Amino acid sequence: MENQELQEVRAKAQEWLSDTYDKETREKVKELLDAEDPTELIDSFYRSLEFGTGGLRGIMGVGTNRMNIYTVGAATQGLSNYLKVNFADLDEIKVAIGHDCRNNSRLFAETSAKIFAANGIKAYLFEDLRPTPELSYAIRELGCQSGIILTASHNPKEYNGYKAYWDDGSQIVAPHDVNIVNEVARIKPEDIKFDGPDELIEIMGEEMDNKFLAEVKKVSISPDVVARHNDIKIIYTPIHGTGVVLIPAALREFGFTNIINIPEQDVVSGDFPTVISPNPEEPAAMEMATTKAAEINADVVMASDPDSDRIGVAVKNDKGKYVILNGNQTALLFFYYIIVKMKEAGKLKGNEFVVKTIVSTEMIAEVARRNKIELYDVYTGFKFIAEIIRENEGKKKYIGGGEESFGFMPSDFVRDKDAVSSCALMAEITAWAIDQGKTLYELLQDIYLEYGYSREKMKYVVRKGKSGAEEIQQIMTKFRNDPPKELGDSPMEWVKDYSTLVARNLITGEEKKIDQKITSNVLQFFTKEGTKISVRPSGTEPKIKFYFEVPGDLKSRADWDEAEEKADAKIDAIMEELGL
């Protein structure tokens, strides 16, 4: 006797055997229904893949919980309906469409273009794969009301995704995000208009690339430094993704001449043949590049993820080994460089601001504070950084925004994280360090010596499928109801619960409101001595993430290893206390 869940799943799957769905889809669904082990059937149909506030992301395949032309189609039809209501006063509604290197990304992009066209919406479709930041730029440049890009960013190869943007080139925020989610949820397969006219689809290519690169070039702060060190050895890998053409082009636009590639990883492929995961946060993804760096004594190693919104950076340490900087360190280098150079040039007028995410290092806040730069702290996701820019447009000047997960946006001509501009600017920072007789590694050390030392680490726990999602929720509930009273031999002082926007002082009992407009499923713990732990479920993967930051003591570059070891030992001990 089948349990109720399996019966419900089978009933949902049976619906996919109707003529609404194409023959290939029907055959694959039948295979799942006939299989002895129902696990894949359940995972494919136990829920509908939600068009969340960040769009869609999921494993590719047939079923309501998978990325396929029907789930993508429902998202596009729902977005079309919403645009037609919100921009009813316009003679023509326009959208821009991009995609990355993943399997089926082109199919999903072309399918979406047809659906927009079928709804009377003009679709600008890139001729081939393009970086996410260029899609964000194109929306503003073309005066579009919306845009989408088909990408699962840095997820493993079995995933794909769908990110939706508003007219400012930012991923969609309140109130539109929830409204679109609700609109998409109402779409039935038979509602999707798949066959739009070709005359409403316009192909974009080189012309948009050139406009985008011209804006990237303006990000350069010290062209004189680049001119003096234009031949520094730069290794760059796109890890099989969209950065393969435009990031080397951006480096050349800045004036750099010695760009060394990794030929095997220049191969554009959704199978990511040289890596298990195309994520520059994973050391294995950058191993080929760092090996090459050691051979030629490179000055900097950089990588981008498949849709070129994340940047990975590796530098040679004082022992001659190439080490990958964590996202906090990379962001710190960006913020420090931008602020110092603007200050030197007398360009700080007193109305500048920077933005970081709440889980990112507090060192960024310290650099901003000491240089009298306004800082905004937002939730994870560059849409929240873009929202701050939009709110301050014409009043304050944005000079940089970043987060710990390898994302930075050095200029507001793009409204999403931008590895194209960031790679070019990081090469310039490397040249600036060399101009001062330092390596990039030594520059980072000197920032810590000037502003204080802290060490960060991120740990995630993967829990897949329906049972995994439930377990992740249970972990959050446990921490919420019973927060640790002490960590790392220091009493817990503040607990911040962003689901209620209440911060509680466990020592004094004081409560205060957290300054955020909306709630989020995030918890933060601050010990009396300054350790910070953030806990949040991933919005895009079956993971729960733990972010650790501990203060340390650094008196000279010579003390670096000792400071690192002490801080790492402390983080490891705290992880053990938390059962991680």
Secondary structure, DSSP 8 states (H G I E B T S, - for coil): ---HHHHHHHHHHHHTTSTTS-HHHHHHHHHHHH-S--HHHHHHHSS----BTTBEEEEBSSSTTSBSHHHHHHHHHHHHHHHHHHTTTSS--EEEEEE-SSTTHHHHHHHHHHHHHHTT-EEEEESS---HHHHHHHHHHTT-SEEEEE--TTS-TTEEEEEEEETTSSB--TTHHHHHHHHHHT--GGG------GGGEEEE-HHHHHHHHHHHHTT-S-HHHHHHTTT--EEEE-TTSTHHHHHHHHHHHHT---EEE-GGGSS--TT-TT-SS--TTSGGGGHHHHHHHHHHT-SEEEEE-TTS-BEEEEEE-TTS-EEE--HHHHHHHHHHHHHHHHHHTT---S-EEEEEETTS-HHHHHHHHHTT-EEEEE-SSHHHHHHHHHHHTTTSEEEEEEETTTEEE--TTSSS--HHHHHHHHHHHHHHHHHTT--HHHHHHHHHHHH-EEEEEEEEEE--HHHHHHHHHHHHHHHHHS--SEETTEEEEEEEETTTTEEEETTT--EEE---SS--S-EEEEETTS-EEEEEE-SSSSEEEEEEEEEE--SSGGGHHHHHHHHHHHHHHHHHHTT-
